[in-house]
Amino acid sequence: MAQIRIVNLRKDFGSFNAVKSSTFTIEDGEFFMLLGPSGCGKTTTLRMMAGLELPTSGEIFIDGEEVGMKPASQRDIAFVFQMFALYPHMNVRRNISYPLVSQGMPRTAVRQKVHEIAEILGITNILDRPVGGLSGGDRQRVALGRAIVRDPKAFFMDEPLGALDAEFREHMAEELRALHDRMGATTVYVTHDQLEAMQMGDKIVVMNHGIVEQFGVPQDIYDWPATKFVAQFIGSPPMNFLNFHGMVGKGGTSVTLDGTAFSLPRMIEGANGDLTFGVRPEHIQFDDSARYRGRIIATEYLGTTQIVSLDTPNGQIKARIASHEAVGIGQTTGLRFDPRTVTVFDAGTGRALRSEANHGVLAHG
């Protein structure tokens, strides 16, 4: 397996800039997620890494070798597509064995290798069946088998679970992660599903409009978003934003909303003007003794929890609270925010004000 290093990678399609100077490193053996909305540049980035698109500029290193201008056949990678891309005239066994047969591997060795892979994926019972009659999950396993059968340096996957229904997609995500852990493979996985990325990834790159907004481990990206876009894209419901005009308090340890001071988790760089106070729904507490007030305008019951929408002097917010807590539409309640979880953004640039707590956050612009 291999480390993959991307340095100032850029891709233009005519006058359209699809990827803008991306830089990040995928360590050997990591399960690495490229996450973002449709059109953000994540698939284009993956295709350049795989050799299916040539970069306009920048460098791609796989296992220490610069491969930016090499064709896909010379990069020793395997690609798994969303729509499986199986050979319909071949059965399961022949689909999986095709990469080895095309390399001239002896027939006995091919048969043994295919059987090993089929056992790992749990598909030994369908090896002689045509692929046309298989379920979506089994076809995805066959596509994975064809990719891993020749032990490439890295696996690239472009939304491989996108064609499956929600329940089975979650099951296959667990299987994919378990397979990765068993093989110790370097895996790069493209998805627009933030839950999939948080569930499976060791590291995540969040992209938007061709820019790497943030790069890091899932917990850091969730707890310390580098930009308002990341804070909105990660989390369901997303982070709340309360807009205010003012300055960070003395020593960079508090902000004032509607006359009420709120503590910050760490000292941050001084800032003033139009700012945004960010807090996740689960970090809001209802407390009638609190000075800062909100009026309940809607509730959504979710079983163990409920989502409560409120009007505040600085904008609407959503709180996630226990389902047994009694709340009523039109009711006014005091609000407390856990200071350890607050992020303050510059309202103009959308960037988080840096602090001791999130000094390691990486964002590109």
C-alpha positions as CSV (number, residue, x, y, z in Angstrom):
1,M,0.0,0.0,0.0
2,A,1.1,3.6,-0.3
3,Q,1.1,7.2,0.9
4,I,-0.6,9.6,-1.6
5,R,0.4,13.2,-1.6
6,I,-1.5,16.0,-3.5
7,V,0.4,19.3,-4.0
8,N,-1.3,22.4,-5.4
9,L,-3.5,20.3,-7.7
10,R,-5.6,22.3,-10.2
11,K,-8.0,21.4,-13.0
12,D,-9.5,23.7,-15.5
13,F,-12.2,22.8,-18.1
14,G,-11.8,25.7,-20.5
15,S,-12.6,28.8,-18.4
16,F,-14.2,26.8,-15.6
17,N,-11.9,26.1,-12.7
18,A,-13.1,22.8,-11.2
19,V,-10.3,22.2,-8.6
20,K,-8.3,25.1,-7.1
21,S,-4.9,24.4,-5.8
22,S,-5.7,21.5,-3.4
23,T,-3.0,20.2,-1.1
24,F,-3.3,17.3,1.3
25,T,-1.7,14.0,2.2
26,I,-3.3,10.5,2.5
27,E,-1.2,8.4,4.8
28,D,-0.4,4.7,4.1
29,G,-3.3,2.5,5.1
30,E,-5.8,5.4,5.8
31,F,-9.5,5.3,4.8
32,F,-9.7,8.8,3.4
33,M,-12.9,10.6,2.5
34,L,-13.4,13.3,-0.2
35,L,-16.7,14.9,0.9
36,G,-18.7,17.7,-0.5
37,P,-21.9,18.7,-2.5
38,S,-22.4,17.9,-6.1
39,G,-20.1,19.9,-8.3
40,C,-17.6,20.7,-5.6
41,G,-14.6,19.0,-7.4
42,K,-14.3,15.9,-5.3
43,T,-14.8,13.4,-8.2
44,T,-12.6,15.4,-10.5
45,T,-9.9,15.3,-7.8
46,L,-10.2,11.5,-7.5
47,R,-10.1,11.1,-11.3
48,M,-6.9,13.1,-11.5
49,M,-5.4,10.9,-8.8
50,A,-6.5,7.8,-10.7
51,G,-5.1,9.0,-14.1
52,L,-8.5,9.4,-15.7
53,E,-8.1,13.1,-15.9
54,L,-4.8,15.0,-16.4
55,P,-4.2,18.0,-14.0
56,T,-3.9,21.5,-15.4
57,S,-1.1,22.0,-12.8
58,G,0.1,20.5,-9.5
59,E,1.7,17.2,-8.5
60,I,0.4,13.8,-7.5
61,F,2.7,11.4,-5.6
62,I,1.8,7.8,-5.1
63,D,4.3,5.8,-2.9
64,G,6.8,8.7,-3.4
65,E,6.6,8.7,-7.2
66,E,5.2,11.7,-9.1
67,V,2.5,10.2,-11.4
68,G,0.5,13.3,-12.5
69,M,1.1,12.8,-16.2
70,K,1.2,9.0,-16.2
71,P,-1.8,7.0,-17.5
72,A,-4.0,5.1,-15.1
73,S,-2.5,1.7,-16.3
74,Q,0.9,2.8,-14.8
75,R,-0.3,3.9,-11.4
76,D,-1.1,0.5,-9.8
77,I,-4.5,1.6,-8.5
78,A,-8.0,0.0,-8.5
79,F,-11.1,2.0,-9.2
80,V,-14.7,1.1,-8.0
81,F,-17.5,3.1,-9.7
82,Q,-20.9,4.0,-8.4
83,M,-22.7,1.9,-11.2
84,F,-20.4,-1.2,-10.6
85,A,-19.2,-1.3,-14.3
86,L,-19.3,-5.1,-14.5
87,Y,-18.9,-7.1,-17.7
88,P,-22.5,-8.3,-18.3
89,H,-21.5,-11.2,-20.6
90,M,-19.3,-12.8,-17.9
91,N,-20.3,-14.6,-14.7
92,V,-19.1,-13.5,-11.2
93,R,-15.9,-15.7,-11.3
94,R,-14.8,-14.3,-14.7
95,N,-15.5,-10.7,-13.7
96,I,-13.3,-11.0,-10.6
97,S,-10.6,-12.9,-12.4
98,Y,-10.4,-10.7,-15.4
99,P,-7.6,-8.4,-14.1
100,L,-5.4,-11.4,-13.3
101,V,-6.1,-13.2,-16.6
102,S,-5.3,-10.0,-18.6
103,Q,-1.9,-9.9,-16.8
104,G,-1.2,-13.5,-17.8
105,M,-1.3,-15.1,-14.4
106,P,-1.3,-18.9,-14.5
107,R,-4.8,-20.4,-14.4
108,T,-4.3,-22.3,-11.1
109,A,-3.1,-19.2,-9.4
110,V,-6.0,-17.2,-10.7
111,R,-8.5,-19.8,-9.4
112,Q,-6.9,-19.8,-6.0
113,K,-6.8,-16.0,-5.7
114,V,-10.5,-15.6,-6.9
115,H,-11.6,-18.1,-4.3
116,E,-9.7,-16.3,-1.5
117,I,-11.3,-13.0,-2.5
118,A,-14.8,-14.6,-2.7
119,E,-14.4,-16.0,0.8
120,I,-13.4,-12.5,2.2
121,L,-16.5,-11.0,0.5
122,G,-18.9,-13.8,1.3
123,I,-19.8,-14.6,-2.3
124,T,-18.4,-18.1,-2.9
125,N,-21.9,-19.3,-3.5
126,I,-22.5,-17.1,-6.5
127,L,-19.2,-17.4,-8.3
128,D,-20.8,-19.2,-11.3
129,R,-23.9,-17.1,-11.5
130,P,-24.4,-14.4,-14.2
131,V,-24.0,-10.9,-12.9
132,G,-27.2,-9.7,-14.5
133,G,-29.5,-11.4,-12.0
134,L,-27.7,-10.3,-8.9
135,S,-28.9,-7.9,-6.3
136,G,-27.3,-4.5,-6.0
137,G,-25.4,-5.5,-2.9
138,D,-24.0,-8.7,-4.5
139,R,-23.0,-6.7,-7.7
140,Q,-21.2,-4.2,-5.5
141,R,-19.3,-7.1,-3.8
142,V,-18.3,-8.4,-7.2
143,A,-17.1,-5.0,-8.2
144,L,-15.0,-4.8,-5.0
145,G,-13.7,-8.3,-5.6
146,R,-12.5,-7.3,-9.1
147,A,-10.7,-4.3,-7.6
148,I,-8.9,-6.0,-4.7
149,V,-8.0,-9.2,-6.4
150,R,-4.7,-7.9,-7.7
151,D,-3.5,-6.2,-4.5
152,P,-3.0,-2.6,-5.9
153,K,-1.2,0.2,-4.1
154,A,-4.5,2.1,-3.5
155,F,-8.2,1.7,-3.9
156,F,-10.3,4.6,-5.3
157,M,-14.0,4.5,-4.9
158,D,-16.5,7.0,-6.4
159,E,-19.7,6.9,-4.4
160,P,-19.8,3.1,-4.6
161,L,-22.9,2.8,-2.4
162,G,-24.9,5.5,-4.0
163,A,-27.1,3.1,-6.0
164,L,-28.2,1.1,-2.9
165,D,-31.2,1.8,-0.7
166,A,-30.6,3.6,2.6
167,E,-30.8,0.5,4.9
168,F,-28.5,-1.7,2.8
169,R,-26.2,1.3,2.1
170,E,-25.5,1.5,5.9
171,H,-24.9,-2.3,6.1
172,M,-22.4,-2.1,3.1
173,A,-20.7,0.9,4.7
174,E,-19.9,-1.3,7.7
175,E,-18.7,-4.1,5.5
176,L,-16.5,-1.8,3.5
177,R,-14.9,-0.4,6.6
178,A,-14.3,-3.9,8.0
179,L,-12.8,-5.0,4.7
180,H,-10.5,-2.0,4.8
181,D,-9.3,-2.7,8.3
182,R,-8.7,-6.4,7.4
183,M,-6.6,-5.5,4.4
184,G,-4.8,-2.4,5.7
185,A,-5.4,-0.8,2.3
186,T,-5.0,2.9,1.4
187,T,-8.5,3.8,0.3
188,V,-9.8,7.1,-1.1
189,Y,-13.6,7.3,-1.1
190,V,-15.7,10.1,-2.7
191,T,-19.1,10.8,-1.1
192,H,-21.7,13.6,-0.7
193,D,-23.1,11.9,2.4
194,Q,-21.7,13.4,5.6
195,L,-23.0,10.5,7.7
196,E,-21.1,8.1,5.5
197,A,-17.9,10.1,5.7
198,M,-18.1,10.5,9.5
199,Q,-18.9,6.8,10.0
200,M,-16.2,5.4,7.8
201,G,-13.3,7.9,7.4
202,D,-10.0,8.1,9.3
203,K,-9.5,11.6,7.7
204,I,-11.9,13.8,5.7
205,V,-11.3,16.5,3.1
206,V,-14.4,18.8,2.8
207,M,-14.6,20.5,-0.6
208,N,-16.8,23.3,-1.9
209,H,-16.6,25.1,-5.3
210,G,-13.2,23.4,-6.0
211,I,-11.7,24.5,-2.7
212,V,-10.5,22.4,0.2
213,E,-12.5,24.0,3.0
214,Q,-11.1,21.8,5.8
215,F,-8.9,18.7,6.2
216,G,-8.7,16.6,9.4
217,V,-10.1,13.8,11.5
218,P,-13.9,13.5,11.7
219,Q,-14.2,14.7,15.3
220,D,-12.1,17.8,14.8
221,I,-14.1,18.7,11.7
222,Y,-17.4,18.3,13.6
223,D,-16.3,20.1,16.8
224,W,-14.1,22.8,15.2
225,P,-15.4,23.7,11.7
226,A,-12.9,26.0,9.9
227,T,-15.7,27.8,7.9
228,K,-19.4,28.4,8.1
229,F,-19.8,26.1,5.1
230,V,-18.3,23.1,6.9
231,A,-20.4,23.9,10.0
232,Q,-23.5,23.8,7.8
233,F,-22.6,20.8,5.8
234,I,-21.5,18.6,8.7
235,G,-24.2,17.8,11.2
236,S,-28.0,17.2,11.1
237,P,-29.5,19.6,11.9
238,P,-26.4,21.8,11.1
239,M,-24.7,24.2,13.4
240,N,-26.8,27.2,14.4
241,F,-25.7,30.7,13.5
242,L,-26.5,33.8,15.5
243,N,-25.4,37.0,13.8
244,F,-24.3,40.0,15.8
245,H,-22.3,43.2,15.4
246,G,-19.7,43.8,18.0
247,M,-16.3,42.6,19.2
248,V,-14.9,39.7,21.1
249,G,-14.7,40.5,24.8
250,K,-11.6,41.4,26.8
251,G,-8.9,38.8,26.4
252,G,-10.9,37.1,23.6
253,T,-12.9,35.0,26.1
254,S,-16.5,36.1,25.6
255,V,-19.0,37.6,23.2
256,T,-22.2,39.6,23.9
257,L,-25.5,38.7,22.4
258,D,-28.5,41.0,23.1
259,G,-26.8,42.3,26.2
260,T,-25.9,38.8,27.5
261,A,-22.2,37.7,27.7
262,F,-21.4,34.2,26.6
263,S,-18.0,32.5,27.4
264,L,-15.8,31.1,24.7
265,P,-13.8,27.9,25.1
266,R,-10.4,29.5,24.6
267,M,-8.9,32.9,24.0
268,I,-9.3,33.8,20.3
269,E,-7.7,36.5,18.1
270,G,-9.3,39.9,18.6
271,A,-12.1,40.7,16.1
272,N,-14.9,43.2,15.7
273,G,-17.6,44.1,13.2
274,D,-20.1,41.6,11.8
275,L,-19.6,38.3,13.6
276,T,-21.4,35.0,13.8
277,F,-21.9,32.9,17.0
278,G,-22.0,29.2,16.1
279,V,-23.4,26.4,18.3
280,R,-24.6,22.9,17.6
281,P,-28.3,22.0,18.4
282,E,-27.3,19.4,21.0
283,H,-25.2,21.9,22.9
284,I,-28.2,24.2,23.7
285,Q,-29.9,23.8,27.1
286,F,-33.3,25.2,28.2
287,D,-33.0,27.0,31.5
288,D,-35.8,29.5,32.6
289,S,-33.2,31.3,34.8
290,A,-31.1,32.2,31.8
291,R,-31.2,35.9,30.6
292,Y,-31.0,35.1,26.9
293,R,-34.4,34.1,25.7
294,G,-36.0,32.3,22.7
295,R,-39.6,31.7,21.7
296,I,-40.5,28.2,20.5
297,I,-42.0,28.2,17.0
298,A,-42.0,24.4,16.1
299,T,-41.1,21.0,17.4
300,E,-40.2,17.8,15.6
301,Y,-40.4,14.5,17.5
302,L,-37.7,11.9,16.6
303,G,-38.2,9.2,19.2
304,T,-35.4,9.5,21.7
305,T,-34.9,13.2,21.0
306,Q,-36.9,16.2,19.6
307,I,-35.8,19.1,17.5
308,V,-37.1,22.4,18.8
309,S,-37.1,25.6,16.6
310,L,-36.8,28.9,18.3
311,D,-36.8,32.6,17.5
312,T,-34.1,34.6,19.3
313,P,-33.1,38.3,19.1
314,N,-30.2,37.2,16.8
315,G,-32.0,34.8,14.5
316,Q,-33.7,31.4,14.4
317,I,-32.0,28.3,15.9
318,K,-32.7,24.6,16.4
319,A,-32.1,22.8,19.7
320,R,-31.9,19.0,20.1
321,I,-33.3,18.0,23.5
322,A,-34.7,14.8,25.2
323,S,-38.1,13.8,23.9
324,H,-39.5,13.7,27.4
325,E,-38.9,17.4,28.0
326,A,-42.3,19.2,27.8
327,V,-42.3,22.2,25.4
328,G,-45.1,24.1,23.8
329,I,-45.3,26.3,20.7
330,G,-45.4,30.0,21.7
331,Q,-43.6,29.3,24.9
332,T,-40.6,31.5,25.8
333,T,-37.6,29.9,27.5
334,G,-34.1,30.8,28.7
335,L,-31.2,29.4,26.7
336,R,-27.7,28.4,27.7
337,F,-24.9,27.4,25.4
338,D,-22.1,25.0,26.4
339,P,-19.0,27.3,26.1
340,R,-16.7,24.4,25.3
341,T,-18.5,23.9,22.0
342,V,-19.0,27.5,20.7
343,T,-17.3,28.7,17.4
344,V,-17.2,32.4,16.4
345,F,-17.0,33.2,12.7
346,D,-16.2,36.3,10.7
347,A,-19.6,37.0,9.0
348,G,-17.9,38.5,5.9
349,T,-15.4,35.7,5.1
350,G,-17.2,32.9,6.8
351,R,-14.0,31.7,8.5
352,A,-13.7,30.7,12.1
353,L,-11.8,32.9,14.4
354,R,-8.7,30.9,15.4
355,S,-8.2,29.8,18.9
356,E,-6.0,27.7,21.1
357,A,-8.6,24.9,20.8
358,N,-8.6,24.8,17.0
359,H,-5.2,25.9,16.0
360,G,-4.7,22.7,14.1
361,V,-7.6,23.3,11.7
362,L,-6.6,23.5,8.1
363,A,-8.6,25.5,5.6
364,H,-7.6,26.6,2.1
365,G,-9.0,29.6,0.3
